[in-house]
Amino acid sequence: PSSTSPSWIGAPLLRENSKVYYKAVSVRGEKFRLGDNAWFKVTHKTYEEGYAKIYSMWEQKSEKLLSLQWYYRPSDVRDISSQDLIAYPCELISVMGERQNRKVEEIMGKIRVVSFNEFARLHSKEQLTPRVFFCYRQYDIFSSILSELSPVFFDKGSLRDTPK
């Protein structure tokens, strides 16, 4: 494989049927673990980047795959525009429900997703970078309900799941 080809880091976590699960992968020299947030090139009428949390990663028939839960932008959620709710340019909304599989090589890089309070703290210290977003709301795609996230959702200011 070429140096730009994604490669698994560490031993497999689990072998199940034709899938072999892992907890980390290197893509273009950057390490991604379960629970990390990343950006992807997407085809959409209004933007070219999509943001998601990585929930699982596996290899099946020589193809490296990820299970993702996408973040929405405020403009993606009908309830925000119809209720005149405030939408912030650096806001992402956690989506409850559907997950999507994508190829590992589609990862473009890491993003950081923090609580609103952490975002404000970073902003006050001028420590924001272009790939820092905040999230304080979740959207349930099945019930179409937009609600605030529980503070428990955040771990040290980031939306990172710690693999068990």
DSSP file (Angstrom, degrees, kcal/mol; ACC not computed):
  #  RESIDUE AA STRUCTURE BP1 BP2  ACC     N-H-->O    O-->H-N    N-H-->O    O-->H-N    TCO  KAPPA ALPHA  PHI   PSI    X-CA   Y-CA   Z-CA
    1    1 A P              0   0    0      0, 0.0     2,-0.0     0, 0.0     6,-0.0   0.000 360.0 360.0 360.0 148.8    0.0    0.0    0.0
    2    2 A S    >   -     0   0    0      1,-0.1     3,-1.5     4,-0.0     0, 0.0  -0.292 360.0-106.5 -75.1 165.8    1.1    3.6   -0.7
    3    3 A S  T 3  S+     0   0    0      1,-0.3    26,-0.2    25,-0.0    25,-0.1   0.689 120.8  55.1 -67.7 -16.6    1.9    5.9    2.2
    4    4 A T  T 3  S+     0   0    0     24,-0.1    24,-0.4    23,-0.1    -1,-0.3   0.521  83.4 104.9 -93.4  -5.7   -1.4    7.8    1.6
    5    5 A S  S <  S-     0   0    0     -3,-1.5    21,-0.1    22,-0.1    23,-0.0  -0.559  82.8-106.7 -73.5 136.1   -3.5    4.6    1.9
    6    6 A P        -     0   0    0      0, 0.0     2,-0.4     0, 0.0    21,-0.2  -0.316  40.2-166.7 -59.6 144.4   -5.4    4.4    5.2
    7    7 A S  E     -A   26   0A   0     19,-2.0    19,-3.2    -4,-0.1     2,-0.1  -0.997  20.7-113.6-137.7 142.9   -4.0    1.8    7.6
    8    8 A W  E     -A   25   0A   0     -2,-0.4     2,-0.5    17,-0.2    17,-0.3  -0.393  23.9-143.3 -70.5 148.0   -5.3    0.3   10.8
    9    9 A I        -     0   0    0     15,-2.3    14,-0.4     2,-0.1    15,-0.4  -0.968  61.4  -6.2-114.8 123.6   -3.6    1.1   14.1
   10   10 A G  S    S-     0   0    0     -2,-0.5     3,-0.1    13,-0.1    14,-0.1  -0.130  98.3 -43.5  87.2 175.2   -3.4   -1.7   16.6
   11   11 A A  S    S-     0   0    0      1,-0.1    12,-0.3    11,-0.1    -2,-0.1  -0.372  72.5 -84.9 -76.3 156.2   -4.8   -5.2   16.8
   12   12 A P        -     0   0    0      0, 0.0    10,-0.2     0, 0.0    -1,-0.1  -0.305  27.8-151.1 -59.9 144.9   -8.4   -5.9   15.8
   13   13 A L  S    S-     0   0    0      8,-2.7     2,-0.3     1,-0.3     9,-0.2   0.832  75.0  -3.9 -81.0 -37.0  -11.1   -5.4   18.5
   14   14 A L  E     -C   21   0B   0      7,-1.0     7,-3.1     2,-0.0     2,-0.5  -0.991  52.4-147.9-160.4 142.9  -13.5   -8.0   17.1
   15   15 A R  E     +C   20   0B   0     -2,-0.3     2,-0.4     5,-0.2     5,-0.2  -0.986  25.8 170.7-116.6 123.4  -14.0  -10.4   14.3
   16   16 A E  E >   -C   19   0B   0      3,-2.9     3,-2.8    -2,-0.5     2,-0.1  -0.954  58.6 -53.1-139.9 115.6  -17.6  -11.0   13.4
   17   17 A N  T 3  S-     0   0    0     -2,-0.4     0, 0.0     1,-0.3     0, 0.0  -0.373 123.2 -18.8  52.6-121.2  -18.7  -12.9   10.2
   18   18 A S  T 3  S+     0   0    0     -2,-0.1    43,-0.5    -3,-0.1     2,-0.4   0.344 121.3  93.7 -96.6   7.8  -16.8  -11.2    7.4
   19   19 A K  E <   -CD  16  60B   0     -3,-2.8    -3,-2.9    41,-0.1     2,-0.5  -0.811  53.3-164.6-104.8 141.5  -16.1   -8.0    9.3
   20   20 A V  E     -CD  15  59B   0     39,-2.0    39,-2.2    -2,-0.4     2,-0.2  -0.981  18.5-149.8-122.3 116.5  -13.0   -7.2   11.3
   21   21 A Y  E     -CD  14  58B   0     -7,-3.1    -8,-2.7    -2,-0.5    -7,-1.0  -0.599  14.6-175.4 -92.5 146.2  -13.4   -4.2   13.7
   22   22 A Y  E     - D   0  57B   0     35,-2.4    35,-0.6   -10,-0.2     3,-0.1  -0.852  26.8-143.7-131.7 166.7  -10.7   -1.7   14.8
   23   23 A K  S    S+     0   0    0    -14,-0.4    11,-1.5   -12,-0.3     2,-0.3   0.499  81.9  25.7-109.7  -6.8  -10.5    1.2   17.2
   24   24 A A  E     - B   0  33A   0    -15,-0.4   -15,-2.3     9,-0.2     2,-0.3  -0.996  55.4-174.8-155.9 151.7   -8.1    3.5   15.3
   25   25 A V  E     -AB   8  32A   0      7,-2.3     7,-2.8    -2,-0.3     2,-0.5  -0.991  20.6-134.4-144.7 148.4   -7.0    4.2   11.7
   26   26 A S  E     -AB   7  31A   0    -19,-3.2   -19,-2.0    -2,-0.3     2,-0.5  -0.924  21.6-177.0-105.6 127.0   -4.3    6.4   10.2
   27   27 A V  E >  S- B   0  30A   0      3,-2.8     3,-2.0    -2,-0.5   -22,-0.1  -0.978  74.5 -21.1-126.7 117.3   -5.5    8.5    7.2
   28   28 A R  T 3  S-     0   0    0     -2,-0.5    -1,-0.1   -24,-0.4   -24,-0.1   0.858 128.9 -51.4  50.0  40.4   -2.8   10.7    5.4
   29   29 A G  T 3  S+     0   0    0      1,-0.2     2,-0.4   -26,-0.2    -1,-0.3   0.412 115.1 114.9  83.1  -1.6   -0.7   10.5    8.6
   30   30 A E  E <   -B   27   0A   0     -3,-2.0    -3,-2.8     2,-0.0     2,-0.4  -0.873  61.6-132.4-105.6 135.3   -3.5   11.6   11.0
   31   31 A K  E     -B   26   0A   0     -2,-0.4     2,-0.4    -5,-0.2    -5,-0.2  -0.705  20.4-171.3 -90.1 131.9   -4.9    9.2   13.6
   32   32 A F  E     -B   25   0A   0     -7,-2.8    -7,-2.3    -2,-0.4     2,-0.2  -0.984   5.8-173.9-122.2 132.4   -8.6    8.8   14.0
   33   33 A R  E >   -B   24   0A   0     -2,-0.4     3,-2.2    -9,-0.2    21,-0.2  -0.741  40.9 -73.0-118.7 167.5  -10.2    6.8   16.9
   34   34 A L  T 3  S+     0   0    0    -11,-1.5    21,-0.2     1,-0.3     3,-0.1  -0.376 121.9  25.2 -56.3 135.0  -13.7    5.7   17.8
   35   35 A G  T 3  S+     0   0    0     19,-3.0   126,-0.3     1,-0.3    -1,-0.3   0.265  90.4 133.3  90.9 -11.8  -15.6    8.8   18.9
   36   36 A D    <   -     0   0    0     -3,-2.2    18,-2.8   124,-0.1     2,-0.4  -0.326  53.3-129.2 -68.7 155.6  -13.5   11.3   17.0
   37   37 A N  E     +E   53   0B   0     74,-0.5    74,-1.9    16,-0.2     2,-0.3  -0.879  33.5 173.9-104.8 139.8  -15.2   14.0   15.0
   38   38 A A  E     -EF  52 110B   0     14,-2.7    14,-2.3    -2,-0.4     2,-0.4  -0.924  26.8-123.9-142.6 163.5  -14.1   14.4   11.4
   39   39 A W  E     -EF  51 109B   0     70,-2.7    69,-2.9    -2,-0.3    70,-1.0  -0.873  24.4-169.8-113.0 151.2  -15.0   16.3    8.2
   40   40 A F  E     -EF  50 107B   0     10,-2.7    10,-2.8    -2,-0.4     2,-0.4  -0.951  29.8-107.7-135.7 148.6  -15.8   14.8    4.8
   41   41 A K  E     +E   49   0B   0     65,-0.7     2,-0.3    -2,-0.3     8,-0.2  -0.665  47.9 177.0 -73.5 132.4  -16.2   16.1    1.3
   42   42 A V        -     0   0    0      6,-2.3     2,-0.7    -2,-0.4     0, 0.0  -0.929  33.8-124.0-135.0 160.3  -19.9   15.9    0.4
   43   43 A T        +     0   0    0     -2,-0.3     2,-0.3     3,-0.0     5,-0.1  -0.928  49.0 146.3-105.6 112.3  -22.1   16.8   -2.5
   44   44 A H        -     0   0    0      3,-0.7    -2,-0.1    -2,-0.7     3,-0.1  -0.980  56.6-116.5-144.8 151.8  -24.8   19.2   -1.2
   45   45 A K  S    S+     0   0    0     -2,-0.3     3,-0.1     1,-0.2    -1,-0.1   0.766 111.7  26.2 -64.5 -25.4  -26.6   22.1   -2.8
   46   46 A T  S    S+     0   0    0      1,-0.2     2,-0.3    -3,-0.0    -1,-0.2   0.558 124.0  23.4-117.3  -9.3  -25.3   24.6   -0.4
   47   47 A Y        -     0   0    0     -3,-0.1    -3,-0.7     1,-0.1    -1,-0.2  -0.986  49.7-145.7-155.3 164.2  -22.0   23.3    1.0
   48   48 A E  S    S+     0   0    0     -2,-0.3    -6,-2.3    -5,-0.1     2,-0.4   0.426  77.3  69.7-112.2  -2.3  -19.1   21.0    0.2
   49   49 A E  E     -E   41   0B   0     -8,-0.2     2,-0.3   -10,-0.0    -8,-0.2  -0.938  54.7-167.7-122.5 142.8  -18.2   19.7    3.7
   50   50 A G  E     -E   40   0B   0    -10,-2.8   -10,-2.7    -2,-0.4     2,-0.4  -0.927  10.6-147.8-122.7 153.0  -20.0   17.4    6.1
   51   51 A Y  E     +E   39   0B   0     20,-0.5    20,-3.0    -2,-0.3     2,-0.3  -0.962  23.9 161.4-125.1 136.8  -19.2   16.8    9.7
   52   52 A A  E     -EG  38  70B   0    -14,-2.3   -14,-2.7    -2,-0.4     2,-0.4  -0.978  36.2-119.8-151.6 160.5  -19.7   13.5   11.6
   53   53 A K  E     -EG  37  69B   0     16,-2.4    16,-1.9    -2,-0.3     2,-0.6  -0.870  32.8-125.7-101.2 138.1  -18.8   11.5   14.7
   54   54 A I  E     + G   0  68B   0    -18,-2.8   -19,-3.0    -2,-0.4    14,-0.2  -0.747  32.9 170.0 -87.2 120.6  -17.1    8.1   14.1
   55   55 A Y  E     -     0   0B   0     12,-3.1     2,-0.3    -2,-0.6    13,-0.2   0.763  63.7  -2.3-102.6 -32.7  -19.0    5.3   15.8
   56   56 A S  E     - G   0  67B   0     11,-1.2    11,-2.6   -23,-0.1    -1,-0.4  -0.989  55.0-160.7-154.7 159.7  -17.3    2.2   14.4
   57   57 A M  E     +DG  22  66B   0    -35,-0.6   -35,-2.4    -2,-0.3     2,-0.3  -0.996  21.1 154.8-144.7 138.4  -14.7    1.2   11.9
   58   58 A W  E     -DG  21  65B   0      7,-2.1     7,-3.3    -2,-0.3     2,-0.4  -0.968  35.1-122.5-155.8 166.5  -14.1   -2.1   10.2
   59   59 A E  E     +DG  20  64B   0    -39,-2.2   -39,-2.0    -2,-0.3     2,-0.3  -0.966  27.4 172.6-118.0 136.8  -12.7   -3.9    7.2
   60   60 A Q  E >  S-DG  19  63B   0      3,-2.2     3,-1.4    -2,-0.4   -41,-0.1  -0.953  71.6 -11.9-146.4 121.6  -14.8   -6.2    5.0
   61   61 A K  T 3  S-     0   0    0    -43,-0.5     3,-0.1    -2,-0.3   -42,-0.1   0.911 128.6 -54.2  53.2  47.2  -13.7   -7.7    1.7
   62   62 A S  T 3  S+     0   0    0      1,-0.2     2,-0.5     0, 0.0    -1,-0.3   0.582 113.3 119.9  65.0  13.9  -10.5   -5.5    1.7
   63   63 A E  E <   -G   60   0B   0     -3,-1.4    -3,-2.2    41,-0.0     2,-0.5  -0.937  57.9-142.0-110.5 129.9  -12.6   -2.3    2.0
   64   64 A K  E     -G   59   0B   0     -2,-0.5    40,-2.1    -5,-0.2    41,-0.3  -0.795  29.9-179.6 -92.1 124.3  -12.1    0.0    5.1
   65   65 A L  E     -GH  58 103B   0     -7,-3.3    -7,-2.1    -2,-0.5     2,-0.3  -0.850  18.7-156.1-129.1 159.4  -15.4    1.4    6.3
   66   66 A L  E     -GH  57 102B   0     36,-2.6    36,-1.9    -2,-0.3     2,-0.5  -0.957  14.2-140.3-129.6 147.8  -16.8    3.7    9.0
   67   67 A S  E     -GH  56 101B   0    -11,-2.6   -12,-3.1    -2,-0.3   -11,-1.2  -0.967  34.4-172.9-104.9 125.4  -20.2    4.1   10.7
   68   68 A L  E     -GH  54 100B   0     32,-3.2    32,-2.4    -2,-0.5     2,-0.5  -0.852  28.4-152.7-121.2 150.7  -21.0    7.8   11.1
   69   69 A Q  E     -G   53   0B   0    -16,-1.9   -16,-2.4    -2,-0.3    30,-0.1  -0.982  32.3-137.9-118.5 116.4  -23.5    9.9   12.8
   70   70 A W  E     -G   52   0B   0     -2,-0.5    25,-0.9    28,-0.3     2,-0.4  -0.286   2.0-135.7 -73.1 153.5  -23.8   13.2   10.9
   71   71 A Y  E     -I   94   0C   0    -20,-3.0   -20,-0.5    23,-0.2     2,-0.3  -0.857  20.6-141.6 -98.6 144.6  -24.1   16.6   12.5
   72   72 A Y  E     -I   93   0C   0     21,-2.8    21,-3.2    -2,-0.4   -22,-0.0  -0.735   9.2-127.4 -99.8 155.8  -26.6   19.0   10.9
   73   73 A R    >>  -     0   0    0     -2,-0.3     3,-2.0    19,-0.2     4,-0.5  -0.664  33.8-106.9 -88.8 157.3  -26.1   22.7   10.4
   74   74 A P  G >4 S+     0   0    0      0, 0.0     3,-1.5     0, 0.0     7,-0.3   0.862 120.8  60.6 -54.0 -35.2  -28.9   24.9   11.8
   75   75 A S  G 34 S+     0   0    0      1,-0.3     6,-0.1     5,-0.1    12,-0.0   0.684  96.5  61.8 -67.4 -16.4  -30.1   25.5    8.2
   76   76 A D  G <4 S+     0   0    0     -3,-2.0     2,-0.7     1,-0.1    -1,-0.3   0.638  90.6  77.5 -80.7 -14.8  -30.7   21.8    7.8
   77   77 A V    XX  -     0   0    0     -3,-1.5     3,-1.5    -4,-0.5     4,-1.0  -0.859  66.6-158.0-106.8 110.6  -33.3   21.7   10.6
   78   78 A R  H 3> S+     0   0    0     -2,-0.7     4,-2.4     1,-0.3     5,-0.2   0.825  88.2  64.8 -52.8 -39.1  -36.7   23.1    9.6
   79   79 A D  H 3> S+     0   0    0      1,-0.2     4,-1.1     2,-0.2     6,-0.3   0.787  97.3  55.9 -61.2 -28.9  -37.7   23.9   13.2
   80   80 A I  H <4>S+     0   0    0     -3,-1.5     5,-2.2    -6,-0.3     4,-0.2   0.958 112.9  37.8 -71.4 -49.2  -34.9   26.5   13.5
   81   81 A S  H ><5S+     0   0    0     -4,-1.0     3,-0.8    -7,-0.3    -2,-0.2   0.865 116.4  52.5 -71.0 -34.4  -36.0   28.6   10.6
   82   82 A S  H 3<5S+     0   0    0     -4,-2.4    -1,-0.2     1,-0.2    -2,-0.2   0.741 115.1  41.0 -74.6 -21.1  -39.7   28.2   11.2
   83   83 A Q  T 3<5S-     0   0    0     -4,-1.1    -1,-0.2    -5,-0.2    -2,-0.2   0.281 108.1-120.1-106.9   9.2  -39.5   29.2   14.8
   84   84 A D  T < 5 +     0   0    0     -3,-0.8    -3,-0.2    -4,-0.2     2,-0.2   0.850  53.1 167.8  54.0  36.1  -37.0   32.1   14.3
   85   85 A L      < -     0   0    0     -5,-2.2     2,-0.2    -6,-0.3    -1,-0.2  -0.493  43.6 -95.6 -76.6 151.9  -34.5   30.4   16.6
   86   86 A I        -     0   0    0     -2,-0.2     2,-0.4     1,-0.0    -1,-0.1  -0.484  39.1-165.0 -71.1 133.3  -31.0   31.8   16.6
   87   87 A A        -     0   0    0     -2,-0.2   -14,-0.0    -3,-0.0    -1,-0.0  -0.984   4.6-153.8-120.7 131.4  -28.6   29.9   14.3
   88   88 A Y    >   -     0   0    0     -2,-0.4     3,-1.7     1,-0.1    -2,-0.0  -0.821  19.2-130.5-106.2 142.8  -24.8   30.4   14.7
   89   89 A P  T 3  S+     0   0    0      0, 0.0    -1,-0.1     0, 0.0    -2,-0.0   0.808 109.4  45.4 -61.6 -29.5  -22.3   29.9   11.8
   90   90 A C  T 3  S+     0   0    0     43,-0.1    44,-2.3     2,-0.0     2,-0.4   0.200  91.7 113.4 -98.2  15.9  -20.1   27.7   13.9
   91   91 A E  B <   -l  134   0D   0     -3,-1.7     2,-0.3    42,-0.2    44,-0.2  -0.707  42.1-174.0 -93.3 138.6  -22.9   25.6   15.3
   92   92 A L        -     0   0    0     42,-2.6     2,-0.5    -2,-0.4    45,-0.5  -0.941  15.8-141.3-121.0 150.7  -23.5   22.0   14.6
   93   93 A I  E     -I   72   0C   0    -21,-3.2   -21,-2.8    -2,-0.3    45,-0.2  -0.957  17.2-126.1-116.1 125.6  -26.5   20.0   15.7
   94   94 A S  E     -Ij  71 138C   0     43,-2.1    45,-2.9    -2,-0.5     2,-0.6  -0.493  25.0-141.7 -68.6 133.3  -26.1   16.4   16.9
   95   95 A V  E     - j   0 139C   0    -25,-0.9     2,-0.4    43,-0.2    45,-0.2  -0.876   8.7-155.1-105.0 123.6  -28.5   14.1   15.0
   96   96 A M  E     + j   0 140C   0     43,-3.1    45,-1.9    -2,-0.6     2,-0.6  -0.789  63.1  23.1 -93.9 135.8  -30.2   11.3   16.9
   97   97 A G  S    S+     0   0    0     -2,-0.4    43,-0.1    43,-0.2    -2,-0.0  -0.936  92.7  58.1 125.1-115.9  -31.3    8.3   14.8
   98   98 A E        -     0   0    0     -2,-0.6   -28,-0.3     1,-0.0     2,-0.3  -0.226  53.4-163.2 -66.3 138.8  -29.9    7.2   11.5
   99   99 A R        -     0   0    0    -30,-0.1     2,-0.4    -3,-0.0   -30,-0.2  -0.832   7.1-150.4-114.6 159.5  -26.2    6.3   10.9
  100  100 A Q  E     -H   68   0B   0    -32,-2.4   -32,-3.2    -2,-0.3     2,-0.4  -0.974   9.1-131.9-132.9 144.6  -24.4    6.1    7.6
  101  101 A N  E     +H   67   0B   0     -2,-0.4     2,-0.3   -34,-0.2   -34,-0.2  -0.787  30.1 170.8 -95.4 138.3  -21.5    4.0    6.4
  102  102 A R  E     -H   66   0B   0    -36,-1.9   -36,-2.6    -2,-0.4     2,-0.2  -0.937  38.1 -93.7-139.4 162.4  -18.7    5.7    4.4
  103  103 A K  E >   -H   65   0B   0     -2,-0.3     3,-1.8   -38,-0.2   -38,-0.3  -0.556  30.0-127.8 -77.3 141.6  -15.3    4.7    3.2
  104  104 A V  G >  S+     0   0    0    -40,-2.1     3,-2.1     1,-0.3    -1,-0.1   0.870 106.6  63.6 -56.1 -40.0  -12.3    5.5    5.5
  105  105 A E  G 3  S+     0   0    0    -41,-0.3    -1,-0.3     1,-0.3   -40,-0.1   0.597  87.8  72.1 -67.1  -7.5  -10.5    7.3    2.7
  106  106 A E  G <  S+     0   0    0     -3,-1.8   -65,-0.7   -66,-0.1    -1,-0.3   0.604  70.5 109.6 -81.0 -11.2  -13.2    9.9    2.5
  107  107 A I  E <   -F   40   0B   0     -3,-2.1   -67,-0.2    -4,-0.2     3,-0.1  -0.466  44.7-177.3 -63.9 132.1  -12.1   11.4    5.8
  108  108 A M  E     -     0   0B   0    -69,-2.9     2,-0.3     1,-0.4   -68,-0.2   0.701  55.1 -53.2-102.7 -26.9  -10.5   14.8    5.1
  109  109 A G  E     -F   39   0B   0    -70,-1.0   -70,-2.7   -79,-0.0    -1,-0.4  -0.950  61.4 -67.1 168.1 174.5   -9.4   15.7    8.6
  110  110 A K  E     -F   38   0B   0     -2,-0.3     2,-0.3   -72,-0.2   -72,-0.3  -0.523  35.8-167.4 -85.2 152.6  -10.4   16.1   12.3
  111  111 A I        -     0   0    0    -74,-1.9   -74,-0.5    -2,-0.2     2,-0.5  -0.903  17.2-131.0-127.4 163.6  -12.7   18.7   13.7
  112  112 A R  E     -m  132   0D   0     19,-2.8    21,-2.9    -2,-0.3     2,-0.5  -0.974  17.5-168.9-117.2 128.2  -13.3   19.7   17.3
  113  113 A V  E     +m  133   0D   0     -2,-0.5    46,-1.8    19,-0.2     2,-0.2  -0.974  17.0 169.6-119.3 120.7  -16.8   19.9   18.6
  114  114 A V  E     -m  134   0D   0     19,-2.6    21,-2.1    -2,-0.5    44,-0.2  -0.726  37.5 -86.0-125.3 170.8  -17.2   21.6   22.0
  115  115 A S     >  -     0   0    0     42,-0.5     4,-2.4    -2,-0.2     5,-0.2  -0.286  44.1-107.5 -69.4 163.4  -19.9   22.8   24.3
  116  116 A F  H  > S+     0   0    0     19,-0.3     4,-2.4     1,-0.2     5,-0.2   0.908 121.0  51.4 -59.6 -42.7  -21.2   26.4   23.9
  117  117 A N  H  > S+     0   0    0      1,-0.2     4,-2.2     2,-0.2    -1,-0.2   0.899 110.5  47.6 -63.3 -41.3  -19.4   27.5   27.1
  118  118 A E  H  > S+     0   0    0      2,-0.2     4,-2.6     1,-0.2    -1,-0.2   0.895 110.6  52.6 -66.0 -39.2  -16.1   26.0   26.0
  119  119 A F  H  X S+     0   0    0     -4,-2.4     4,-2.5     2,-0.2    -2,-0.2   0.925 109.8  48.1 -60.6 -45.7  -16.5   27.7   22.6
  120  120 A A  H  X S+     0   0    0     -4,-2.4     4,-2.4     2,-0.2    -2,-0.2   0.893 111.3  51.1 -63.0 -40.3  -17.1   31.0   24.3
  121  121 A R  H  X S+     0   0    0     -4,-2.2     4,-1.4     2,-0.2    -2,-0.2   0.930 112.0  46.1 -62.6 -46.0  -14.0   30.4   26.5
  122  122 A L  H  <>S+     0   0    0     -4,-2.6     5,-3.1     1,-0.2     6,-0.4   0.898 112.2  51.8 -63.1 -40.6  -11.8   29.6   23.5
  123  123 A H  H ><5S+     0   0    0     -4,-2.5     3,-1.4     1,-0.2    -2,-0.2   0.912 107.1  52.3 -62.6 -43.0  -13.2   32.6   21.6
  124  124 A S  H 3<5S+     0   0    0     -4,-2.4    -1,-0.2     1,-0.3    -2,-0.2   0.807 113.2  44.3 -65.1 -28.6  -12.4   34.9   24.6
  125  125 A K  T 3<5S-     0   0    0     -4,-1.4    -1,-0.3    -5,-0.2    -2,-0.2   0.334 112.4-121.0 -95.7   6.3   -8.8   33.6   24.6
  126  126 A E  T < 5S+     0   0    0     -3,-1.4    -3,-0.2    -4,-0.2    -2,-0.1   0.883  74.3 129.7  54.8  42.2   -8.5   33.9   20.8
  127  127 A Q      < +     0   0    0     -5,-3.1     2,-0.3    -6,-0.1    -4,-0.2   0.161  29.0 122.6-109.4  16.4   -7.8   30.1   20.6
  128  128 A L        -     0   0    0     -6,-0.4    -9,-0.0    -5,-0.1     5,-0.0  -0.577  40.8-166.7 -80.6 142.2  -10.4   29.3   18.0
  129  129 A T    >   -     0   0    0     -2,-0.3     3,-1.4     1,-0.0    -2,-0.1  -0.785  38.9 -98.3-117.6 166.8   -9.2   27.6   14.8
  130  130 A P  T 3  S+     0   0    0      0, 0.0    -2,-0.0     0, 0.0   -19,-0.0   0.730 119.8  54.9 -60.3 -21.4  -11.3   27.1   11.6
  131  131 A R  T 3  S+     0   0    0      2,-0.0   -19,-2.8   -20,-0.0     2,-0.5  -0.058  81.9 105.8-106.5  33.6  -12.2   23.6   12.5
  132  132 A V  E <   + m   0 112D   0     -3,-1.4     2,-0.3   -21,-0.2   -19,-0.2  -0.961  42.7 169.3-112.7 127.9  -13.7   24.3   15.9
  133  133 A F  E     - m   0 113D   0    -21,-2.9   -19,-2.6    -2,-0.5     2,-0.3  -0.844  23.3-135.1-128.2 163.9  -17.5   24.1   16.2
  134  134 A F  E     -lm  91 114D   0    -44,-2.3   -42,-2.6    -2,-0.3     2,-0.4  -0.907  12.9-167.1-121.5 156.8  -19.9   24.1   19.1
  135  135 A C        +     0   0    0    -21,-2.1   -19,-0.3    -2,-0.3   -42,-0.1  -0.982  26.0 148.0-142.5 125.3  -23.0   21.9   19.7
  136  136 A Y        +     0   0    0    -44,-0.4    13,-2.4    -2,-0.4     2,-0.3   0.316  63.2  63.3-135.1   3.6  -25.7   22.4   22.3
  137  137 A R  E     - K   0 148C   0    -45,-0.5   -43,-2.1    11,-0.3     2,-0.3  -0.921  57.7-157.8-129.5 155.8  -28.7   21.0   20.5
  138  138 A Q  E     -jK  94 147C   0      9,-3.1     9,-2.6    -2,-0.3     2,-0.5  -0.954   7.1-150.9-128.7 152.0  -29.8   17.6   19.2
  139  139 A Y  E     -jK  95 146C   0    -45,-2.9   -43,-3.1    -2,-0.3     2,-0.8  -0.987   6.3-149.0-126.7 125.2  -32.3   16.7   16.5
  140  140 A D  E  >> -jK  96 145C   0      5,-2.5     4,-1.9    -2,-0.5     5,-0.9  -0.835   7.2-162.0 -93.2 111.8  -34.3   13.5   16.5
  141  141 A I  T  45S+     0   0    0    -45,-1.9    -1,-0.1    -2,-0.8   -44,-0.1   0.734  86.4  52.7 -70.1 -20.7  -34.9   12.7   12.8
  142  142 A F  T  45S+     0   0    0    -46,-0.3    -1,-0.2     1,-0.1   -45,-0.1   0.879 123.0  25.3 -82.4 -38.6  -37.7   10.3   13.6
  143  143 A S  T  45S-     0   0    0      2,-0.1    -2,-0.2    -3,-0.1    -1,-0.1   0.521  98.0-130.5-100.6  -6.8  -39.8   12.6   15.8
  144  144 A S  T  <5 +     0   0    0     -4,-1.9     2,-0.5     1,-0.2    -3,-0.2   0.848  55.1 150.9  57.8  37.3  -38.6   15.9   14.3
  145  145 A I  E   < -K  140   0C   0     -5,-0.9    -5,-2.5     2,-0.0     2,-0.5  -0.883  34.4-159.2-105.4 128.5  -37.9   17.2   17.8
  146  146 A L  E     +K  139   0C   0     -2,-0.5     2,-0.3    -7,-0.2    -7,-0.2  -0.912  25.9 160.0-102.3 126.3  -35.1   19.7   18.4
  147  147 A S  E     -K  138   0C   0     -9,-2.6    -9,-3.1    -2,-0.5     2,-0.2  -0.928  41.7 -92.8-143.2 165.8  -33.9   19.9   22.0
  148  148 A E  E     -K  137   0C   0     -2,-0.3   -11,-0.3   -11,-0.2     2,-0.1  -0.550  43.8-113.7 -79.6 146.3  -31.0   21.0   24.1
  149  149 A L        -     0   0    0    -13,-2.4    -1,-0.1    -2,-0.2     5,-0.0  -0.463  29.6-109.6 -74.8 149.2  -28.3   18.5   24.9
  150  150 A S    >   -     0   0    0     -2,-0.1     3,-2.1     1,-0.1     4,-0.3  -0.569  23.8-122.9 -72.1 142.1  -27.7   17.4   28.4
  151  151 A P  G >  S+     0   0    0      0, 0.0     3,-1.4     0, 0.0    -1,-0.1   0.772 111.6  69.8 -57.2 -24.3  -24.5   18.7   29.9
  152  152 A V  G 3  S+     0   0    0      1,-0.3    -3,-0.0     3,-0.1    -2,-0.0   0.731  81.4  75.7 -65.0 -21.4  -23.6   15.1   30.6
  153  153 A F  G <  S+     0   0    0     -3,-2.1     2,-0.4     2,-0.0    -1,-0.3   0.765  85.7  75.7 -61.1 -26.2  -23.2   14.7   26.8
  154  154 A F    <   -     0   0    0     -3,-1.4     2,-0.6    -4,-0.3     5,-0.2  -0.716  63.3-162.1 -97.0 139.1  -19.9   16.6   27.0
  155  155 A D  B >  S-N  158   0E   0      3,-2.6     3,-1.3    -2,-0.4     5,-0.3  -0.934  79.7 -28.3-119.7 105.2  -16.7   15.0   28.2
  156  156 A K  T 3  S-     0   0    0     -2,-0.6    -1,-0.1     1,-0.3     3,-0.1   0.866 125.6 -49.8  55.7  39.1  -14.1   17.7   29.1
  157  157 A G  T 3  S+     0   0    0      1,-0.2   -42,-0.5   -43,-0.1     2,-0.3   0.513 120.6  92.6  84.6   4.3  -15.6   20.1   26.6
  158  158 A S  B <  S-N  155   0E   0     -3,-1.3    -3,-2.6   -44,-0.2     2,-1.2  -0.926  77.8-122.3-131.6 158.9  -15.7   17.8   23.6
  159  159 A L        +     0   0    0    -46,-1.8     2,-0.5    -2,-0.3    -5,-0.1  -0.419  62.6 141.4 -90.9  58.9  -18.2   15.4   22.0
  160  160 A R        -     0   0    0     -2,-1.2     2,-0.4    -5,-0.3  -124,-0.1  -0.893  43.3-148.3-110.0 125.1  -15.9   12.5   22.3
  161  161 A D        -     0   0    0     -2,-0.5    -2,-0.0  -126,-0.3    -7,-0.0  -0.739  16.8-135.7 -84.0 135.3  -17.0    9.0   23.3
  162  162 A T        -     0   0    0     -2,-0.4  -127,-0.1  -127,-0.1    -2,-0.0  -0.836  24.8-122.3 -91.2 117.5  -14.5    7.0   25.2
  163  163 A P              0   0    0      0, 0.0  -140,-0.0     0, 0.0    -1,-0.0  -0.302 360.0 360.0 -59.2 140.8  -14.3    3.5   23.7
  164  164 A K              0   0    0      0, 0.0    -2,-0.0     0, 0.0    -3,-0.0   0.444 360.0 360.0 -78.7 360.0  -15.0    0.8   26.3
